[in-house]
Amino acid sequence: MRCVNYEDTMENNNQHIDPIALLPKYFAGEATDEERRQVDEWLTADNSHSKEFDEFSKLWNLTGKAAGKEDINLEEEWKKLESVLHIKQIRIVSFSRIIQIAASVILVSTLAFWGIQISRIKTEKAPAASLSVVTLPDGSLVSLNAGSRISFYKGFGLTHRKINLKGEAFFEVSKDKKLPFQVNTGQAVVKVVGTKFNLKAYKDKPVIKISVTEGTVILYNSRQPEKAATLNAGETGTFDKRLMIISKQPVVDKNDLAWKTKIIDFNNTPLIEVIEVLENTYHYSIIADPHIQNCAITVRFENRSFDSVIKVLKETLDLSVSYRGKQLVIRGKGC
């Protein structure tokens, strides 16, 4: 019978242990003396290991810092992570190694970078074809246009009142001088204490538009907060995303609120502008012949259905209309 040396057996078993899997425990201070010894031996065995160790250390520190932040831009943090890890240039650490390291960090640090942040975010979204009203923890009301959404981190109303918007919403903000209410659209930011305003910030639109109906708001470029515009009730502010310019007008177009109020007022308005208001209010796609787009109309609608509005336009401008699901095609002789 062959005798088995216990020390040899332990050595053979240790050869199958991947020190990379021990690094999370190593940095967390939870590794046993034996595990720390294995990591130290692996670290001195090859110069390339020290570079892997350094990359893991940078990643570990980055996730630790992320865990303590409430306002974190996950996209920006990932870019930082790419920069730290030199993913595009790195030769020593293979891509599979990077994935393995990242997975280990996420698991052992209790999802500090991604999981905790995602669990902190609350999102509210309106259905694709109808409106939705959301009551925020601080008592503020947000009316969301169809398909629009807001998101905010836990602690809203207690430690902060910062919210993100994609699409369009009407805000009725509760007053709280200690915690200003801030809406971030990506490129533009709106800051208020207590007020009512409509904010249109669609990703595919070149302009972000805010219409103030009550109180005062501050509109500024997120990259240049010092260049701000103060808007009072009855004023409209716009932010041109391409030119990075903020402008304001001493009037509020009531049709900006038509999606919420269902009150539409056209005064010698070109059909192309009429179509834009109707699309945003009733959530139909409308296509009109180019030669009728400048035909003007004066009419007022209040709580009218889409079909009844189209019927009036049809009879007034002598148009022909046809439906294709949620799409409407308008033709005419011109004006």
C-alpha positions as CSV (number, residue, x, y, z in Angstrom):
1,M,0.0,0.0,0.0
2,R,1.3,3.5,-1.0
3,C,1.6,6.0,1.8
4,V,0.2,9.5,1.1
5,N,2.1,12.5,2.3
6,Y,-0.4,15.0,3.8
7,E,1.7,18.0,3.0
8,D,2.0,16.9,-0.7
9,T,-1.7,16.5,-0.9
10,M,-2.3,20.0,0.4
11,E,0.2,21.4,-2.0
12,N,-1.5,19.6,-4.9
13,N,-4.9,20.9,-3.9
14,N,-3.6,24.4,-3.6
15,Q,-2.4,24.3,-7.1
16,H,-6.0,24.1,-8.2
17,I,-7.0,27.2,-6.3
18,D,-7.2,30.3,-8.5
19,P,-5.7,33.2,-6.4
20,I,-7.9,35.6,-8.5
21,A,-10.9,34.2,-6.7
22,L,-9.3,35.0,-3.4
23,L,-8.5,38.6,-4.2
24,P,-12.0,39.9,-3.1
25,K,-11.5,38.3,0.4
26,Y,-7.9,39.5,0.4
27,F,-8.9,43.2,-0.1
28,A,-11.9,42.9,2.2
29,G,-9.7,41.7,5.0
30,E,-11.6,38.4,5.2
31,A,-9.0,36.1,3.9
32,T,-7.5,33.4,6.2
33,D,-3.7,33.3,6.8
34,E,-3.5,30.4,4.4
35,E,-5.4,32.3,1.7
36,R,-3.2,35.4,2.2
37,R,-0.1,33.2,1.9
38,Q,-1.4,31.8,-1.4
39,V,-2.1,35.2,-2.8
40,D,1.4,36.4,-1.7
41,E,3.0,33.4,-3.3
42,W,1.1,33.9,-6.5
43,L,2.0,37.7,-6.5
44,T,5.7,37.0,-6.4
45,A,5.6,34.1,-8.8
46,D,5.4,36.2,-12.0
47,N,5.7,39.9,-12.8
48,S,2.5,39.8,-14.8
49,H,0.6,38.8,-11.6
50,S,1.6,42.1,-9.9
51,K,-0.1,44.0,-12.8
52,E,-3.3,42.0,-12.4
53,F,-3.1,42.7,-8.7
54,D,-2.8,46.4,-9.3
55,E,-5.7,46.4,-11.7
56,F,-7.9,44.6,-9.2
57,S,-6.9,47.0,-6.5
58,K,-7.9,50.0,-8.7
59,L,-11.2,48.3,-9.5
60,W,-11.8,47.5,-5.8
61,N,-11.2,51.1,-4.7
62,L,-13.4,52.4,-7.5
63,T,-16.4,50.3,-6.4
64,G,-15.8,51.2,-2.8
65,K,-16.1,54.9,-3.6
66,A,-19.2,54.3,-5.8
67,A,-21.0,52.6,-2.9
68,G,-21.0,55.8,-0.8
69,K,-22.4,58.1,-3.6
70,E,-26.0,58.9,-3.8
71,D,-25.8,60.9,-7.1
72,I,-23.9,58.7,-9.4
73,N,-24.0,58.6,-13.2
74,L,-23.5,55.0,-14.0
75,E,-22.5,55.6,-17.6
76,E,-19.8,58.1,-16.5
77,E,-18.6,55.7,-13.8
78,W,-18.2,52.9,-16.4
79,K,-16.1,55.2,-18.6
80,K,-13.9,55.9,-15.6
81,L,-13.7,52.1,-15.0
82,E,-12.6,51.6,-18.6
83,S,-9.9,54.3,-18.1
84,V,-8.7,52.8,-14.9
85,L,-8.4,49.3,-16.4
86,H,-7.0,50.5,-19.7
87,I,-9.3,48.0,-21.4
88,K,-8.3,49.1,-24.9
89,Q,-4.6,48.9,-24.4
90,I,-4.0,46.3,-21.7
91,R,-2.1,43.3,-22.8
92,I,-1.2,41.5,-19.6
93,V,-4.8,41.0,-18.3
94,S,-7.0,39.2,-20.8
95,F,-10.6,40.4,-21.3
96,S,-11.9,37.2,-19.6
97,R,-9.7,38.0,-16.6
98,I,-11.2,41.5,-16.4
99,I,-14.7,40.0,-16.5
100,Q,-13.7,37.5,-13.8
101,I,-12.3,40.3,-11.6
102,A,-15.3,42.6,-12.1
103,A,-17.7,39.7,-11.3
104,S,-15.8,38.9,-8.1
105,V,-15.8,42.5,-6.9
106,I,-19.5,42.9,-7.6
107,L,-20.4,39.8,-5.7
108,V,-18.1,40.2,-2.7
109,S,-18.6,44.0,-2.2
110,T,-22.4,43.4,-2.1
111,L,-22.9,44.9,-5.5
112,A,-21.4,48.1,-4.3
113,F,-21.0,49.6,-7.7
114,W,-24.0,48.4,-9.7
115,G,-26.4,46.6,-7.5
116,I,-26.6,49.1,-4.7
117,Q,-27.0,52.0,-7.1
118,I,-29.7,50.3,-9.1
119,S,-31.6,49.3,-6.0
120,R,-31.6,52.9,-4.9
121,I,-33.2,54.1,-8.1
122,K,-37.0,54.4,-8.4
123,T,-38.5,54.8,-11.8
124,E,-42.0,55.9,-12.8
125,K,-43.1,55.6,-16.4
126,A,-46.4,56.6,-18.2
127,P,-48.0,54.1,-20.6
128,A,-47.2,54.5,-24.3
129,A,-50.7,56.0,-25.1
130,S,-51.9,57.6,-21.9
131,L,-51.0,59.9,-19.1
132,S,-49.8,59.1,-15.6
133,V,-49.8,61.1,-12.4
134,V,-47.2,60.4,-9.8
135,T,-47.1,61.7,-6.2
136,L,-43.5,62.0,-5.0
137,P,-42.3,61.3,-1.4
138,D,-42.2,65.1,-0.7
139,G,-45.8,65.6,-1.8
140,S,-44.9,67.1,-5.2
141,L,-47.1,66.0,-8.1
142,V,-45.7,65.0,-11.5
143,S,-48.0,64.5,-14.5
144,L,-46.2,62.4,-17.1
145,N,-47.0,62.6,-20.8
146,A,-47.4,59.3,-22.6
147,G,-44.2,57.3,-22.7
148,S,-42.3,59.7,-20.5
149,R,-40.5,58.7,-17.3
150,I,-38.8,60.0,-14.2
151,S,-36.3,58.4,-11.9
152,F,-34.8,59.3,-8.6
153,Y,-32.7,57.9,-5.8
154,K,-33.8,56.7,-2.4
155,G,-33.8,59.4,0.2
156,F,-35.8,61.8,-2.1
157,G,-37.5,64.3,0.1
158,L,-35.3,63.5,3.1
159,T,-31.7,64.2,1.9
160,H,-32.3,65.5,-1.6
161,R,-34.9,66.3,-4.2
162,K,-33.1,65.5,-7.4
163,I,-35.0,63.8,-10.2
164,N,-34.2,62.7,-13.8
165,L,-36.7,63.2,-16.7
166,K,-36.9,61.6,-20.1
167,G,-39.8,63.0,-22.2
168,E,-42.3,65.5,-20.9
169,A,-43.9,66.3,-17.6
170,F,-45.8,68.9,-15.7
171,F,-44.5,69.5,-12.2
172,E,-46.3,70.9,-9.2
173,V,-43.5,71.2,-6.7
174,S,-44.0,71.4,-2.9
175,K,-42.1,74.2,-1.2
176,D,-39.0,73.3,0.7
177,K,-36.3,75.9,0.9
178,K,-33.8,73.6,2.6
179,L,-34.0,71.0,-0.3
180,P,-34.4,72.7,-3.7
181,F,-36.1,70.6,-6.3
182,Q,-33.9,69.8,-9.2
183,V,-34.8,68.2,-12.6
184,N,-32.0,66.8,-14.7
185,T,-32.6,66.2,-18.4
186,G,-29.1,65.3,-19.2
187,Q,-27.9,68.5,-20.8
188,A,-30.1,71.0,-19.0
189,V,-31.1,71.3,-15.4
190,V,-34.1,73.0,-13.8
191,K,-33.8,74.1,-10.2
192,V,-36.8,75.4,-8.1
193,V,-38.1,75.7,-4.5
194,G,-41.9,75.6,-5.1
195,T,-43.6,76.2,-8.4
196,K,-45.5,74.8,-11.4
197,F,-44.0,74.3,-14.8
198,N,-44.1,72.1,-17.9
199,L,-40.8,70.6,-19.0
200,K,-40.4,69.1,-22.5
201,A,-37.1,67.1,-22.9
202,Y,-37.4,64.5,-25.6
203,K,-34.2,62.9,-26.6
204,D,-34.9,63.2,-30.4
205,K,-35.8,66.9,-30.2
206,P,-33.1,69.6,-30.6
207,V,-34.7,71.9,-28.0
208,I,-35.5,71.4,-24.3
209,K,-38.5,73.7,-23.4
210,I,-39.8,74.8,-20.1
211,S,-43.1,76.8,-19.6
212,V,-43.5,78.3,-16.1
213,T,-47.1,78.8,-14.9
214,E,-46.4,79.6,-11.2
215,G,-43.4,80.7,-9.2
216,T,-39.8,81.0,-10.4
217,V,-37.4,78.5,-11.9
218,I,-33.7,78.5,-12.8
219,L,-32.6,76.9,-16.1
220,Y,-29.0,76.2,-16.8
221,N,-26.6,74.0,-18.8
222,S,-25.4,71.1,-16.7
223,R,-21.8,71.8,-17.9
224,Q,-22.0,75.5,-17.3
225,P,-24.2,76.1,-14.2
226,E,-22.9,79.7,-13.9
227,K,-24.7,80.6,-17.2
228,A,-28.3,80.4,-15.8
229,A,-31.6,82.0,-16.8
230,T,-34.2,82.9,-14.2
231,L,-37.8,82.4,-15.4
232,N,-40.9,83.7,-13.7
233,A,-44.5,82.7,-14.1
234,G,-45.7,83.4,-17.6
235,E,-42.3,83.0,-19.2
236,T,-40.8,80.2,-21.4
237,G,-37.3,79.1,-21.5
238,T,-35.5,77.0,-24.2
239,F,-32.2,75.2,-24.3
240,D,-30.8,74.5,-27.8
241,K,-28.9,71.3,-27.4
242,R,-26.8,71.8,-30.5
243,L,-25.8,75.4,-29.9
244,M,-25.8,75.1,-26.1
245,I,-27.7,78.3,-25.8
246,I,-30.4,79.3,-23.3
247,S,-33.2,81.7,-24.4
248,K,-36.3,83.0,-22.8
249,Q,-39.6,84.5,-24.0
250,P,-42.0,86.6,-21.9
251,V,-45.0,84.4,-22.8
252,V,-46.3,80.8,-22.4
253,D,-47.9,79.1,-25.3
254,K,-51.0,77.5,-23.9
255,N,-50.7,74.7,-26.4
256,D,-47.6,73.6,-24.6
257,L,-49.9,72.3,-21.9
258,A,-52.5,70.9,-24.3
259,W,-51.4,67.3,-23.6
260,K,-52.5,67.8,-20.0
261,T,-55.3,70.3,-20.2
262,K,-56.8,69.1,-23.5
263,I,-57.4,72.8,-24.4
264,I,-56.0,73.7,-27.8
265,D,-56.1,77.2,-29.3
266,F,-55.0,77.9,-32.8
267,N,-54.8,81.5,-34.2
268,N,-53.9,81.6,-37.8
269,T,-51.6,78.7,-37.1
270,P,-49.8,76.8,-40.0
271,L,-51.0,73.2,-40.3
272,I,-47.4,72.0,-39.7
273,E,-47.5,73.5,-36.2
274,V,-51.0,72.3,-35.7
275,I,-49.8,68.8,-36.4
276,E,-47.0,69.0,-33.9
277,V,-49.4,70.0,-31.1
278,L,-51.9,67.3,-32.1
279,E,-49.2,64.6,-32.1
280,N,-48.0,65.5,-28.7
281,T,-51.5,65.7,-27.3
282,Y,-53.2,62.7,-28.8
283,H,-50.2,60.5,-29.5
284,Y,-50.9,59.9,-33.2
285,S,-48.3,60.1,-36.0
286,I,-49.6,62.5,-38.6
287,I,-48.2,62.9,-42.2
288,A,-49.3,65.8,-44.4
289,D,-48.6,66.6,-48.0
290,P,-45.9,69.3,-48.2
291,H,-48.1,71.7,-50.2
292,I,-50.7,71.9,-47.5
293,Q,-48.4,72.2,-44.5
294,N,-48.5,76.1,-44.5
295,C,-52.3,76.3,-44.7
296,A,-53.4,78.3,-41.6
297,I,-56.3,77.7,-39.3
298,T,-58.0,79.5,-36.4
299,V,-60.0,77.3,-34.1
300,R,-60.3,76.4,-30.4
301,F,-60.8,72.9,-29.0
302,E,-61.6,72.0,-25.4
303,N,-61.8,68.4,-24.3
304,R,-62.5,67.1,-27.8
305,S,-61.6,63.7,-29.1
306,F,-58.9,63.2,-31.7
307,D,-61.5,62.2,-34.3
308,S,-63.7,65.3,-33.7
309,V,-60.6,67.5,-34.0
310,I,-59.6,65.9,-37.3
311,K,-63.1,66.2,-38.6
312,V,-63.1,70.0,-38.0
313,L,-59.7,70.3,-39.8
314,K,-60.9,68.2,-42.6
315,E,-64.0,70.3,-43.2
316,T,-62.3,73.7,-42.7
317,L,-59.3,73.1,-45.0
318,D,-61.1,70.7,-47.4
319,L,-58.8,67.8,-46.6
320,S,-58.9,64.0,-47.1
321,V,-57.7,61.8,-44.3
322,S,-56.9,58.1,-44.0
323,Y,-55.9,56.0,-41.0
324,R,-53.2,53.4,-40.8
325,G,-53.4,52.2,-37.2
326,K,-52.0,55.0,-35.0
327,Q,-50.8,56.9,-38.1
328,L,-52.9,59.5,-40.0
329,V,-52.3,60.7,-43.5
330,I,-53.7,64.1,-44.6
331,R,-54.0,65.2,-48.2
332,G,-55.5,68.2,-49.8
333,K,-55.5,70.6,-52.8
334,G,-53.6,73.3,-51.0
335,C,-54.5,76.8,-50.0
